[in-house]
Amino acid sequence: MPASTVRKRSRSRIIGAVALAAGASLMLAACGSTKDTAGAGSGGTGKVGVILPLLTSPFWQSYNDYVPKMAKSEGVEVLKTVNSNSDPSQQITDIDNELTQGVKGLVVAPLDSAAIQAGLDQAERKGVPVVAVDVAPDKGKVAMVVRADNVAYGEKACDYLGQHAGSGKVVQIMGDLASVNGRDRSEAFRSCVKKKYPKLKVLEIPAKWESDTAAAKLDTLLNANPDIKGIYLQAGGVYLAPTLQTLKSKGMLKPAGQKGHIAIVSNDGIPQEYDAIRKGQIDATVSQPADAYAKYGLYYIKAAMAGKTFKPGPTDHGSVIVKLPSGILEDQLPAPLVTKANVDDPKLWGNTVK
């Protein structure tokens, strides 16, 4: 091919690229600042795969129930949800299976913040965007993380127990430290107690989001420390029932206001926690928004499939998009503290579940 022809074609490609870039316009969408990337994604259409971390928790059961409802309201075509059953390696296989079925987008709740990178890399190689829900990956490409501020979870629990227990021993039953959620909640609680409530002594139970592990280790801990004043449950969906059963078996489940009551703060906002608050069995929980996780997970995957991107800043749904140290964007959704004072608020998703 003559050199002159090569130069002409190169100039044509450059001119075309410049024209394409100039034609992409910035716009303000429903959430934060966004722009359209011309020619990217699948135009917002196509099947979406939704992968759950587990279904043994009432929280994830509720999220699973919200997915088809929110898919309909957001105009997203979803396949039947897939349950990775608390197995990070199975979750990678699940991602691969969904990609093999030709999905145009994925909404994944990672089990392991590091291990999920293998699945994210598979999706990126196939040009399929991913939105992470509940847990942020350490590495790998995602269009958005839909999550609440887990550091605030630990701090809210710390403040409640610090103000109500005052001094003595408190226990935090931790999640899986392979998950950024478990790390954030644990370190935030620990640091807050050290800084603000030095008269409290923190005892820790690594329970990996496993109810049996939580029950067994709490039983052992209580045998050696029958004088504990408070407990922080990092996941009410899996830790609430075994904690109450263990305390009851030892005659330590005293209602709020009665001498010997152990102050308990939880995380999730499931109906069972609200019932426990009303009965005085626990004192508070942080409502993790299962409904909003489903809604905005699907909203952002539809946007990503259409080639839209976002920038840090406030949204129109009471949250803020932030840039994580990894460079990933995260929409931090509101997660209010629920106590006896507001447990009957009809706006709380846990009060809408039938």
Secondary structure, 3 states (H helix, E strand, C coil): CCHHHHHHHHHHHHHHHHHHHHHCCEEECCCCEEEECCCCCCCCCCEEEEEECCCCCHHHHHHHHHHHHHHHHHCCEECCCEECCCCHHHHHHHHHHHHHCCCCEEEECCCCCCCCHHHHHHHHHCCCCEEEECCCCCCCCCCEEEEECHHHHHHHHHHHHHHHHCCEEEEEEECCCCCHHHHHHHHHHHHHHHHHCCCEEEEEEECCCCHHHHHHHHHHHHHHCCCCCEEEECCHHHHHHHHHHHHHHCCCCCCCCCCCCCEEEEEECCHHHHHHHHHCCCCEEEECCHHHHHHHHHHHHHHHHCCEEEECEECCCCCEEEECCCCCEEEEECCCEECCCCCCCCCCHHHCCC
